Structure formats: structure tokens, C-alpha cells
Amino acid sequence: MVDRKNPSVLAAMAGITDGNFAHKFLTEGGAGLVTIGGYPIGKEMIRASNQIMSRGRKEFKLISGEEVQGLISEINKVSIINRVILNLRLNSSDDALYIINDLTKQIESDLVLEINAHCRQPEVVKLGGGEALLLRINTLKKIIDVLKSSDFLVSLKIRGNKIDPSLFIEQINNTDLDFLHIDSYRTGIVGTDLELLSYFSQNLNIPIIGNNSIIDSRGALNVLRTGAKYFSIARAAKKNPLIFKSILKHL
Ligand SMILES: Cc1cc2nc3c(=O)[nH]c(=O)nc-3n(C[C@H](O)[C@H](O)[C@H](O)COP(=O)(O)O)c2cc1C
């Protein structure tokens, strides 16, 4: 089960946070939860991912029709499956249904499935995936419902400053999301947008994972003081595999 006493989360970095990378953060790095992915699911998202790769950006490669085998192989490398968040790029509820059926058959442990409504790569957005899902709210809700029809926990990853928070809260309030993972990046501002995270924490009854620009215990504490239940780190974890250990010592 999710370790609620350890509020630290390794956040997704496509092409980097695979099973082996995440495993080290759990065993040696002290992270509470680790994200693997984002993985492209379905023909269209895989095509977009291949296009992104061909212009030199790192991505995870999956084969259309064999996504679940690829995912299972990475999940198994992490070894403690109930502390894994699987970040997925989806643009339709049909693709969500296709993978959920197969994942349910093959994985019994708790696992958190994270819908990536965060990616802004044009190849993905053009096909209605990533942050385009925030404008396709009915499709996004259908994807949430399909994933929630399993026993897995479901997280939604967004850029909180890409939407009107009060409207968005209304839109997702009646979904059964288990986590809302918020990248608080704000154009032109360096650091974490604590005001935004406070707003979501105060107005939404879903545990928040607060993200962006956390590099030390002060940053992590500031995020937790907004009411967020967890803090997540991506870039700084790439530079320092022991970052969670050193932060947790001071919390
Ligand atoms: C190279 C790279 C790849 C990323 N890929 C993903 C992804 O696949 N899915 C996702 O939800 N976020 C992705 N992110 C966003 C991070 O998870 C995180 O939200 C962002 O980097 C801000 O957090 P940080 O300041 O701790 O790095 C990526 C970030 C980087 C730097």
C-alpha cells in the first residue's frame, strides 16, 4: 500500500525514469513512491513518441499491440510494485480500456496509474493527448472512469497554471481520482507556485502531490505546508540519486 508516512515521490521523466532508474530510488534513494514513464499507449501516442524521438528527444519506446508486455517488464524491475506510479500518455478511453484489461490480468499488487495530462510536446498535443486532455474534459473523465474500474489507484498529472483552478476543480470533483499531481510551473516565475498548491489543497478533497523546482528540504517543507500530502521531484533527482534521503532527514 502507498506509504503515507513518506511523502516523497520521484516524478516522471520520459526516456529516463525506467524500471532500473526507479528501483535505485526506492532501495538506495529513500523515495516513498517512484514514477516510471511516461509511456505512450495506443497507435497514435506511440507514433507521436516515435516522431519526438526522431527529432532527438529522449522517449520510451513501446510497440503498438505489445504495450502491456513492455510495461510489465519495467514494473517488475522496480520490485516493490505497490510503490510504483505508472505514468501513461493516452488520448482515448478505448486505449485505456485495452491496457487496463491486460494489466489487471497480469498484476495483482496495488499500482498507481497516472494519466499524463501534462505533456506539451506538439506531436502528442496535436492528437489530443497530454495537456490537450485538459480541453477534452469528457474524454479525460472517461479515461479516469475506465482506469478506476480496476482495483488500481489513479493519479492525474497536470500543469496547474494551464487551467482555471476553480473551474477545473468543479469538473473533476465528482471523479474518483486518488491523487492530483500538480506541476506548479508558472511562466516567468522561478520556483514552486505555493499559492496555487494551497488553492488546490484547500478546495479539493483529493490528496495533492505538489511539484516543481524542489531541490532541498526547505522547498519540500514549503510544499507540504500548503496542505499537499506529497512532494515530487524530477530534474534534481536526476542530478542527485540521494536527494530524497537527504531531504527526509530534515522533515
Ligand atoms: C526530461 C523530462 C521528461 C519529462 N517527462 C514527463 C513525463 O513523461 N510525464 C510527466 O508527467 N511529466 C514529465 N516531466 C515533468 C516532470 O515530471 C516534472 O513535472 C517537471 O520536471 C517539474 O518538476 P522538477 O522541477 O522537479 O523537475 C518530464 C520532465 C523532464 C525534465
The ligand as an ORCA input file, in Angstrom:
! r2SCAN-3c Opt
* xyz 0 1
  C      13.250     15.226    -19.409
  C      11.904     15.324    -18.753
  C      10.903     14.442    -19.133
  C       9.641     14.515    -18.530
  N       8.687     13.594    -18.876
  C       7.494     13.600    -18.218
  C       6.517     12.599    -18.495
  O       6.727     11.714    -19.321
  N       5.350     12.636    -17.802
  C       5.075     13.618    -16.870
  O       4.003     13.604    -16.259
  N       5.992     14.577    -16.600
  C       7.175     14.584    -17.233
  N       8.112     15.540    -16.931
  C       7.799     16.587    -15.943
  C       8.368     16.265    -14.556
  O       7.762     15.117    -14.014
  C       8.141     17.447    -13.596
  O       6.769     17.708    -13.507
  C       8.871     18.720    -14.039
  O      10.191     18.449    -14.475
  C       8.946     19.731    -12.890
  O       9.482     19.124    -11.724
  P      11.048     19.356    -11.286
  O      11.216     20.832    -11.111
  O      11.213     18.581    -10.012
  O      11.890     18.851    -12.404
  C       9.366     15.499    -17.543
  C      10.407     16.381    -17.171
  C      11.653     16.291    -17.749
  C      12.734     17.256    -17.308
*
